[in-house]
Amino acid sequence: MSLQIRFVTDFVCPYCVVAKKPLLQAIQEIKTEKNVEIDVLWHPMELTEEPAPKIDTYHDEERKERWAKTLVPICEKLDIQMKLPPHVIPRPYTRLAWEGFYFAKEKGKGDEYSTRLYDAYFMDELDIGNLQILIKLAKELGLDEKEFQTALKTGKYSKIEKQEVQYAKEVLKVTSVPTIYIGKQKVDGAIYSKEELKRLIEEALKEDDPLPASIHGMSCDIHGCQ
């Protein structure tokens, strides 16, 4: 048996970070228990697309209060150390970071790159829209920094990144992140229970079983997080 999970996300979405950890834990447990193949496809949806103005999340008091109530307790439970919000003003565009992801993916390090980008923004408080910072992060992962720099400067992956964002919005009809497709099951928003995610994955692995209705949780869209 095999299953593909599509994780539609952006590197500056905190709900994506707290959804990602239990999802990967659930996947690992099922792969160990059932000896099945489960692949995760990281799919971009930029929360702020150029040339829309960047937003300042650091000085957004309403956002801080909401995250304190919804995210901080979950982060504590999952043992995730995040700066909420990170001291990066304004919140960066992520187009270039996603182009870097496709470079890393081509080199077999897409998963490692995506994890490092989340950490770089939410834990290290780095501007992941800055080319020089992205080059340093790529070097950390053992990627060729000169080749990486050339790829991003020449826009080698700009077309595919744009197409994938467009696909998320126009074909998948994604309006907020995270949106997770577990097989054909669409999960709108974050689920933080490893057990619930395991249940959804196991149901998706049963080809003849009916799929449950769409599930909704907390997420971020272009207007904010809710």
C-alpha positions in Angstrom: 0.0 0.0 0.0 1.1 3.6 -0.6 -0.3 7.0 0.1 0.5 10.6 -0.9 -0.1 13.4 1.5 -0.2 16.9 0.1 0.7 19.6 2.7 -0.2 23.1 1.4 1.7 25.6 3.5 3.8 28.7 3.7 7.0 29.0 5.7 5.7 32.0 7.7 2.5 30.2 8.9 2.8 29.2 12.6 -0.2 26.9 12.4 1.7 24.9 9.7 4.6 24.4 12.1 2.4 22.9 14.9 0.4 20.8 12.4 3.6 19.4 10.8 5.1 17.8 13.9 2.2 15.5 14.8 1.6 14.7 11.1 5.2 13.5 10.7 5.0 11.5 13.9 1.7 9.8 12.8 3.3 9.0 9.4 6.4 7.5 11.0 4.4 5.3 13.4 2.1 4.0 10.6 5.0 3.3 8.3 6.7 1.3 11.1 3.5 -0.5 12.2 2.1 -1.3 8.7 5.2 -1.3 6.5 3.5 1.1 4.0 4.9 3.8 1.8 3.7 7.4 2.7 5.1 10.4 0.9 4.6 14.0 1.9 4.4 16.6 -0.9 5.1 20.1 0.4 3.0 22.5 -1.7 3.4 26.3 -1.6 0.8 29.0 -1.1 2.3 32.4 -0.4 0.4 34.3 2.3 1.7 37.5 0.8 2.3 37.6 -2.9 4.4 40.3 -4.5 3.6 43.2 -5.1 1.1 43.2 -2.3 2.5 45.1 0.7 4.3 43.1 3.4 2.7 43.1 6.8 4.1 43.7 10.2 3.1 40.8 12.4 5.5 41.7 15.2 3.6 44.8 16.3 0.1 43.3 15.7 -1.3 43.2 19.2 -4.5 41.5 18.2 -2.5 38.8 16.5 -0.3 38.4 19.5 -3.2 38.0 21.8 -4.9 35.4 19.6 -1.7 33.4 19.3 -1.2 33.5 23.0 -4.6 31.9 23.5 -4.5 29.4 20.6 -0.9 28.6 19.7 1.2 29.0 22.8 -0.6 26.2 24.8 -0.4 23.9 21.8 3.3 24.6 21.3 3.9 23.9 25.0 2.1 20.6 24.7 4.0 19.6 21.6 7.3 20.9 22.9 7.8 23.3 20.0 9.9 26.4 20.8 8.6 29.2 18.6 8.8 33.0 18.7 5.2 34.2 18.4 5.5 36.4 16.5 9.2 36.4 15.4 11.1 39.7 15.4 11.3 40.0 11.6 9.8 43.3 10.4 8.0 43.2 8.1 7.0 39.5 7.5 9.0 38.5 4.4 7.8 37.4 1.0 8.4 33.7 0.6 8.6 33.3 -3.2 12.4 33.2 -3.2 12.4 30.7 -0.3 10.0 28.4 -2.2 12.2 28.6 -5.3 15.0 27.5 -3.1 12.8 24.6 -1.9 12.5 23.3 -5.5 16.3 23.5 -5.9 16.7 21.5 -2.6 14.0 19.0 -3.7 15.8 18.4 -7.0 18.9 17.6 -4.9 17.0 15.2 -2.7 16.8 17.5 0.3 13.3 19.0 0.1 12.2 17.7 3.5 15.3 19.0 5.2 15.0 22.4 3.5 11.4 22.9 4.5 12.1 22.0 8.1 15.1 24.4 8.2 13.1 27.2 6.7 10.3 27.0 9.4 12.9 26.9 12.1 14.9 29.8 10.6 11.9 32.1 10.7 10.1 31.0 13.8 13.0 30.0 16.1 16.0 31.9 14.7 14.0 34.9 13.7 15.8 35.2 10.3 14.5 37.1 7.3 13.9 34.1 4.9 13.0 36.5 2.1 16.7 37.6 2.0 18.8 35.9 -0.6 22.0 35.9 1.4 20.3 34.3 4.4 18.8 31.6 2.1 22.3 30.9 0.7 23.6 30.4 4.2 20.8 28.0 5.1 21.4 26.1 1.9 25.0 25.7 2.8 24.1 24.4 6.2 22.2 21.6 4.5 25.2 20.7 2.4 23.8 22.2 -0.8 26.2 23.9 -3.3 25.9 27.5 -2.3 27.1 28.9 -5.7 24.7 26.7 -7.7 21.9 27.6 -5.3 22.6 31.3 -5.6 22.8 31.1 -9.4 19.5 29.2 -9.5 17.7 31.8 -7.4 19.3 34.8 -9.2 18.4 33.5 -12.6 14.9 32.5 -11.6 15.4 28.9 -12.6 12.5 27.7 -10.4 10.3 30.8 -10.6 8.0 29.3 -13.2 7.3 26.1 -11.3 6.9 28.0 -8.0 4.3 30.4 -9.6 2.5 27.4 -11.2 2.3 25.5 -8.0 0.9 28.5 -6.1 -1.6 29.1 -8.8 -2.6 25.4 -8.7 -3.2 25.6 -5.0 -5.5 28.5 -5.4 -7.3 27.8 -8.6 -7.4 24.0 -8.7 -7.2 22.9 -5.1 -9.3 25.9 -4.1 -7.1 26.5 -1.0 -7.8 29.7 0.8 -5.8 29.2 3.9 -2.9 27.2 5.3 -2.3 24.6 6.4 -4.6 22.6 4.1 -3.8 18.9 4.1 -4.9 16.3 1.6 -4.6 12.8 3.1 -5.3 10.8 0.0 -8.6 12.4 -1.2 -9.5 13.7 2.3 -9.2 17.4 2.6 -8.4 18.8 6.0 -8.8 22.6 6.2 -6.7 24.0 9.0 -4.4 22.5 11.6 -5.0 19.3 13.6 -2.7 18.8 16.5 -3.6 15.3 17.6 -1.3 12.6 16.4 -4.0 10.1 17.1 -6.6 11.9 14.9 -4.1 12.2 12.1 -3.3 8.5 12.4 -6.9 7.7 12.1 -7.3 9.8 9.0 -4.2 8.3 7.4 -5.4 4.7 8.2 -8.8 5.5 6.7 -7.2 6.8 3.5 -5.1 3.6 3.2 -8.4 1.6 3.1 -9.2 2.1 -0.6 -12.8 0.8 -0.4 -13.8 2.7 2.7 -15.8 5.9 2.4 -13.9 9.1 3.2 -15.1 11.2 6.0 -16.4 14.8 5.5 -14.0 17.7 5.3 -12.5 18.8 8.6 -11.8 22.4 9.6 -9.3 23.8 12.1 -7.1 26.8 12.8 -5.2 28.3 9.9 -3.7 31.4 8.2 -4.9 33.2 5.1 -4.0 36.5 3.5 -6.0 38.4 6.1 -4.4 36.8 9.1 -4.7 33.7 11.3 -7.9 32.3 12.8 
